[in-house]
Amino acid sequence: MVQFELGTVTMSDGVFNKAMEDLSFAMFVLESLELYKQGKWGASELDSKLNDWAVECGDYISTGYNHLGQPIIWIITKQNRSATTILFPHEYGAMRNHIL
C-alpha cells in the first residue's frame, strides 16, 4: 500500500459550497479522499505510475475522481506534503481553501 502524508487537507470554495448543498457530493469527496490516501488513483495507468513514483521521490501528487454524474474533482498534495487540496479543475490557479 502506498503511504504518504496529506498535511493539512483543504477544499476550494466551489467544492466546499457544493458539499454543503449536496450530501451525495460530500460523500463522493470523502470517499475519493479515502481512495487517494490508499494510493488508489482515479487516473489513467500512466498517471497512476507517475503518482506512485511521486510518492517515492517526494514530488507533488495529483489525480482526478469522477463518479456517477458527480463533477470531476482533483486532489493535489504538495511536494513537501504540508497540504492536500480538493478542487474542481476550473478552480486551479486562484482559490481560497477551507480546512477539513
N, C-alpha and C positions, 0 to 999 in steps of 0.2 A: 504494500500500500504506500502511495506517495504521501509524504508528510512535509508540511511547511507551516510557518507561522502566517496568520492572517493579519496580525496587527489590529489596529482599530478598524472595525467594519462600519462603513458609512454607505448611504444611498443618496442618489441625486434627488433634487426636488421633484422631478417628474415621477420617478419610481416611488418615492415616499408618498406623494399625493395619491397616486393610483392605488397603492397598497392600503391606504387609509379608507378609500372609497369602495374597494373590491376585495372581499375576503379570499376569493379563489385566486386572485392575482397575488395577494400577500402570501398565501400558502405556496404558490409556484415559486416565489422569490426565496422563501425559506428552504424549500426542497432543492432548488438549484444551488443555493449556498452550501447545503449539506453535500451534494454531489461534488461540488467544486473542492470542498475540504478533503474529500476522499480521493481526489485526483481522477474523478470520472468526468472528463472534459466533454462538453457538449459540442465539440467542434469536429472538423474533418480528421482523418487519420494523421495527416501531416501536421496539423495544428496540435494534435494530441502529443505527438512525438516531440514537437518543439516545446510544449509545456513541460513534459517530463524532463527534458534537457534543462529547461529554465529553472526547475526546482532544484536540480542537482548543482547547477552552475551559479545560482544566485541572480538570474536575470528576472525581468518582470514576467508575470504570468497573466494570461488573459484568455477568456473564452466566452462564447455566447450560448444562451439557452433559449429554447422556444418550446412551448407545449400547448397543444390543442387550442389554437386560436388566441393564445396569450401573445402579447407583443414580445419581440426578442429583447432580452436583457443581456448586457455584457457584465462580466465580473473581472476586475483587474486588480492585481496585487503588485505593489511597488517592489522594485528591486531589493530594497533594504528591509522588506517585509514589515514596514511600520504601519501600512494601511492597505485595506482592500475596499474597493468602491464598486457598488452595484449601480448601473445606469442604463439608460436607453442609448442606442448607438448615436442618435441625433444630438445627444447632450454632451458628447465627448468634446472636451476643449474648454468649455466655460460652464461651471456649475457650482452650486453651494451644496454641501453634503450634510446629511442627517446621520448622527451616530446611532447605530443599532444597540 
